[in-house]
Amino acid sequence: MGAVAVAGWYAIGVGALMLVWWAIEVRGGALRRPDRTPAEIGLHLAAEIVAAVGLVIGGAVAVAGGSASVLLVGLGMLLYTVIQSPGYFLARRELAPVAMFGVLVVTTLVAIALGA
């Protein structure tokens, strides 16, 4: 398996997990949180879904031997997300999610290097 395919599988896995995570969150009432306005959480959710779908599609195309362009766009969106998202958890002093996002920053940078 080539480097681009490895990055593709990473993207598929992370994108799929993002979709599952948000399905669970929405079902659990994440859209009705008192600490965020509906517009804030709604737009955040939309951006996360677009990133996740981009990761899955880009990863699938890359694994199939196609262009890595969509993969790299999806990975770029993911990189933004994993850099921005820890701020919410830092403000709440929840360090475990911050550490998880730190690991995702590193693994996403590796995937970008493999996909380039």
Buried (B, 14 or more C-beta within 10 A) or exposed (E): EEBBBBBBBBBBEBBBEBBEEBEEBEEEEBEEEEEBEEEEBEEBBEBBBEBBBBBBBBBBBBBEEBEBEBBBBBBBBBBEBBBEBBEBBEEEEEEEBBEBBEEBBEBBEBBBEBBE
